[in-house]
């Protein structure tokens, strides 16, 4: 082949075939179509599938640090009534659950020995009174014949006889067991005819439950922070899930050496008697307080080990932001650093979010 022939064929070897040019042109037109028409659809689809979450801005308020402690309910006052005299139960007028009034007779004890003692004492009193009357009459008629010492002697006998009579009457009064205050009978230990011994036989238990003492054993580390008037929330499973609120009414100011705890009490009114002495409660005491704190709902807090985060809403996305927190009362969380009062904080609660995930605000 000559050089002229080679030069003639070279342009044909480097020329682009028609099919290739057509495919290249078709690709360009297809790409342009996708950019113009499909890309907006993809963007719309992404926005349509963005997660919808509630959100809020931080608020300013007061938050407490709460300490949870087990506690028990105790009656306002209670007493075990014993027999003061020895005898047999002649009558018992109440049973467990009965409401009684102060001064009401609850039981009567039959004491025949005291009845005999009363008759004897009365007879001795009458005799002493007669001797005293005779002596004083004789002294009036013949003062020179009656020795003053004799008058003093019969007067002393009269006073002794009167005292013995009063003592027997007082002991007979103890044969009736009365209620020292308004309350409820919670235990009955004897029945009619039972023998009871003075000072050792239980008869009844009486409880005043119109007001309940919530008794809280405060641990030693928290005793310095527990003071009268501190807010309290008591959860009692036996009566429902809603906590009962109150304030510290009194504290013992001394620790029990056996348990290293200090007793604190809260007075709870109990007009409907739903609170029963002996019930168990889990009590929270507000031992510290921060005012003007920056607060967010606890549903907006995300914890990863010991690190705290929130997801703030910015540019249609969930932006993960590290924060430092203070008190957490179970409803709100105090935020010390990381966000300000104008930050829109997402509230994912139990929803798992990823950084920069598309979200919309409800």
HUGIGI-V854048 format. One record per backbone hydrogen bond with DSSP energy under -0.5 kcal/mol. CO is the residue of the C=O (numbers start at 0). NH is the residue of the N-H. Records with the same first field share a line. If there is no record, write none. Layout:
CO: NH / NH
//
This chain:
1: 5
2: 6
3: 7
4: 8
5: 9
6: 10
8: 12
9: 13
10: 14
16: 20
17: 21
18: 22
19: 23
20: 24
21: 25
22: 26
23: 27
24: 28
25: 29
26: 30
27: 31
28: 32
29: 33
30: 34
31: 35
32: 36 / 37
33: 37 / 38
36: 40
37: 41
38: 42
39: 43
40: 44
41: 45
42: 46
43: 47
44: 48
46: 49
50: 52 / 359
52: 361
53: 346
55: 344
58: 294
60: 292
62: 289
63: 65
64: 286 / 287
66: 284
68: 282
69: 216
70: 280
71: 214
72: 277
73: 212
76: 207
78: 80 / 205
79: 81
80: 202 / 203
82: 198
86: 195
87: 89 / 109
88: 192
90: 107
94: 97
97: 184
99: 182
100: 103
103: 178
105: 92 / 93
106: 176
107: 89 / 90
108: 110
109: 87
110: 114
111: 115
112: 116
113: 117
114: 118
115: 119
116: 120
117: 121
118: 122
119: 123
120: 124
121: 125
122: 126
123: 127
124: 128
125: 129
126: 130
127: 131
128: 132
129: 133
130: 134
131: 135
132: 136
133: 137
134: 138
135: 139
136: 140
137: 141
141: 144 / 145
144: 146
146: 149 / 150
147: 151
148: 152
149: 153
150: 154
151: 155
152: 156
153: 157
154: 158
155: 159
156: 160
157: 161
158: 162
159: 163
160: 164
161: 165
162: 166
163: 167
164: 168
165: 169
166: 170
167: 171
168: 172
169: 173
171: 174
172: 175
173: 83
174: 108 / 176
175: 177
176: 105 / 106
178: 102
182: 99
183: 185 / 206
184: 96
186: 204
190: 193
193: 88
195: 86
196: 199 / 200
199: 201
200: 82
202: 188 / 189
203: 80
204: 185 / 186
205: 78
206: 183 / 208
207: 75 / 76
209: 269
210: 75
211: 213 / 267
212: 73 / 214
213: 215 / 265
214: 71 / 216
215: 217 / 263
217: 261
218: 221 / 222
219: 222
221: 224 / 225
224: 226
226: 229
229: 247
230: 285
231: 245
232: 234 / 283
233: 235 / 243
234: 236 / 281
235: 238 / 239
236: 239
242: 244
243: 233
245: 231
247: 228
249: 264
253: 262
254: 256
255: 259 / 260
259: 219
260: 255
261: 217
262: 251
263: 215
264: 248 / 249
265: 213 / 267
266: 268
267: 211
269: 272
273: 275
275: 278
278: 72
280: 70 / 282
281: 234
282: 68
283: 232
284: 66 / 286
287: 64
289: 62
292: 60 / 294
293: 334
294: 58
295: 332
296: 299
297: 300
298: 348
301: 308
303: 306
306: 303
307: 322
308: 301
309: 311 / 320
310: 345
311: 313 / 318
313: 316
315: 358
316: 313 / 318
317: 319 / 355 / 356
318: 311
320: 309
322: 307
323: 335 / 336
326: 333
330: 297
331: 328
332: 295
333: 325 / 335
336: 323
339: 342
342: 57 / 344
343: 312 / 345
344: 55
345: 347
347: 350
350: 352
353: 356
356: 317
357: 50
359: 52
//
